[in-house]
């Protein structure tokens, strides 16, 4: 059962609501920065997880063994609580910066996948921790921008999230066919470094 809502409904059309997301993007600098970070971090995220099955299959791992690497991502949820608490204490920018540096560095062990599956596990864990920390911090910051437009802020943010995820998936498999696993790692590191560059002016 949900409590009754006493807030008046907005007297606007669906088209106007969609258009207001564009207005939010144009007017709110924090929203623009955080939406761009969402696009880039999820592009990096899907660069790994969309292509990692390809080299593992070539190493004759079973489908169950390949799927087990996804469990490394479960540990990424651990980052949600600490990231949220740091944001509450006023450390959102530095939480983001530290996580983005980690996101760049995690591609070093990931690049060693063919030499060591442990390196892949460590790299995947670090990547998921970093992405989760930035994602939680993003949401903490954008939710406070316009309390009266929470759904539109979330909707606009998730557009960038989805674009980034699709971009990473398409780009990684394409790059793998052209340049192999090394090319995929360079691509993921490039997305990660781009996110770090976007964050730097916000310090």
C-alpha positions in Angstrom: 0.0 0.0 0.0 1.3 3.4 -0.9 0.6 6.6 1.0 -1.7 9.2 -0.8 0.1 11.9 -2.7 -0.9 15.4 -2.1 1.3 17.0 -4.7 -0.6 18.5 -7.7 0.0 16.8 -11.0 1.9 18.8 -13.6 -0.4 20.2 -16.3 2.0 19.5 -19.2 1.9 17.1 -22.1 4.1 14.1 -22.6 6.0 15.9 -25.4 6.6 18.9 -23.1 8.0 16.5 -20.4 10.4 15.0 -22.9 11.5 18.5 -24.1 12.1 19.5 -20.5 14.8 16.9 -20.2 16.7 18.7 -22.9 16.2 22.0 -21.0 17.6 20.3 -17.8 20.6 19.3 -19.7 21.2 22.8 -21.1 20.7 24.6 -17.8 22.2 22.3 -15.2 26.0 22.1 -15.5 26.3 19.3 -12.8 23.7 17.3 -14.7 25.6 17.7 -18.0 28.9 16.6 -16.3 27.4 13.6 -14.5 25.4 12.5 -17.5 28.6 12.6 -19.6 30.4 10.6 -17.0 27.6 8.0 -17.0 27.9 7.6 -20.7 31.7 7.1 -20.5 31.9 4.8 -17.5 29.2 2.5 -18.8 30.9 2.5 -22.2 34.0 1.2 -20.4 31.9 -1.2 -18.4 30.3 -2.8 -21.4 33.6 -2.7 -23.3 34.8 -5.4 -20.9 31.6 -7.4 -20.3 30.4 -7.5 -23.9 33.7 -8.8 -25.2 35.3 -10.8 -22.4 33.6 -14.1 -23.5 35.5 -14.0 -26.8 39.1 -14.5 -25.6 37.8 -16.8 -22.8 36.1 -19.0 -25.4 39.3 -19.2 -27.4 41.0 -20.4 -24.2 38.6 -23.4 -24.2 36.8 -22.4 -21.0 33.3 -23.8 -20.6 30.3 -21.5 -20.7 29.9 -22.1 -16.9 33.5 -21.0 -16.2 33.1 -17.9 -18.4 29.8 -17.0 -16.7 31.5 -17.4 -13.3 33.6 -14.3 -14.0 30.4 -12.3 -13.8 30.3 -13.0 -10.1 33.2 -10.6 -9.7 30.7 -7.9 -10.5 28.7 -8.8 -7.4 31.5 -7.4 -5.3 31.1 -4.1 -7.1 27.9 -3.5 -5.1 30.1 -3.2 -2.0 31.2 0.2 -3.3 27.7 1.6 -3.2 27.5 2.2 0.6 30.9 3.8 1.1 30.5 6.0 -2.0 27.2 7.2 -0.8 28.6 8.0 2.7 31.5 9.9 1.3 29.2 11.9 -0.9 27.1 12.8 2.2 30.3 14.1 3.9 31.0 16.4 1.0 33.7 14.2 -0.8 31.7 13.5 -4.0 34.2 15.0 -6.3 37.2 13.2 -4.8 35.3 9.9 -4.6 34.6 10.3 -8.3 38.2 11.2 -9.1 39.6 8.3 -7.1 37.2 5.9 -8.7 38.0 7.1 -12.2 41.7 6.7 -11.7 41.0 3.2 -10.5 38.9 2.7 -13.7 41.8 3.6 -15.9 44.3 1.4 -13.9 42.1 -1.7 -13.9 42.7 -2.2 -17.6 46.3 -3.1 -16.9 45.5 -6.5 -15.2 42.6 -7.0 -17.6 45.1 -6.8 -20.5 46.8 -9.8 -19.0 43.8 -12.0 -19.4 45.5 -14.5 -21.7 48.4 -14.9 -19.3 46.4 -15.1 -16.1 42.7 -15.5 -15.3 43.4 -14.2 -11.8 44.5 -10.9 -13.4 41.2 -10.7 -15.2 39.3 -11.4 -12.0 41.2 -8.7 -10.2 40.7 -6.2 -13.0 37.0 -7.0 -13.4 36.5 -6.5 -9.6 38.3 -3.1 -9.7 36.3 -2.0 -12.8 33.0 -2.9 -11.1 34.0 -1.1 -7.9 35.0 2.0 -9.8 31.8 2.1 -12.0 29.5 1.5 -9.0 31.2 4.3 -7.0 30.9 6.8 -9.8 27.3 5.8 -10.6 26.1 6.1 -7.0 27.9 9.5 -6.6 26.3 10.7 -9.9 22.8 9.8 -8.6 23.4 11.4 -5.2 24.4 14.7 -6.9 21.8 14.9 -9.6 18.8 14.0 -7.4 19.4 17.2 -5.4 19.4 19.5 -8.4 15.7 19.6 -9.1 13.6 17.9 -6.4 10.5 19.0 -8.4 11.7 17.1 -11.5 13.1 13.9 -10.0 11.6 11.6 -12.6 12.9 13.7 -15.5 16.4 13.9 -14.0 16.5 10.2 -13.7 15.1 9.6 -17.1 17.6 12.0 -18.7 20.5 10.4 -16.9 19.4 6.9 -17.9 19.4 8.0 -21.6 23.2 8.6 -21.3 23.6 5.4 -19.3 22.0 3.5 -22.1 23.9 5.2 -24.9 27.1 4.5 -23.2 26.2 0.8 -22.6 25.3 0.3 -26.2 28.4 2.2 -27.5 30.7 0.0 -25.4 29.0 -3.2 -26.5 29.1 -2.4 -30.2 32.6 -0.8 -30.2 34.3 -3.6 -28.2 33.1 -6.5 -30.3 34.0 -4.5 -33.5 37.5 -3.7 -32.1 38.0 -7.3 -31.1 37.5 -8.5 -34.6 40.0 -5.9 -35.9 42.7 -5.7 -33.1 42.0 -8.5 -30.7 41.9 -8.3 -26.9 44.7 -5.8 -26.8 42.6 -3.4 -28.9 39.6 -3.9 -26.6 41.7 -3.0 -23.5 43.0 0.1 -25.2 39.4 1.1 -26.1 38.2 0.5 -22.5 41.2 2.5 -21.1 40.4 5.3 -23.6 36.7 5.5 -22.4 38.0 5.5 -18.8 40.6 8.2 -19.5 38.0 10.4 -21.3 35.8 10.2 -18.2 38.7 11.3 -16.0 39.3 14.3 -18.4 35.6 15.2 -18.1 35.9 15.1 -14.3 39.1 17.2 -14.0 37.5 20.7 -14.6 34.8 19.9 -12.0 37.4 19.7 -9.2 
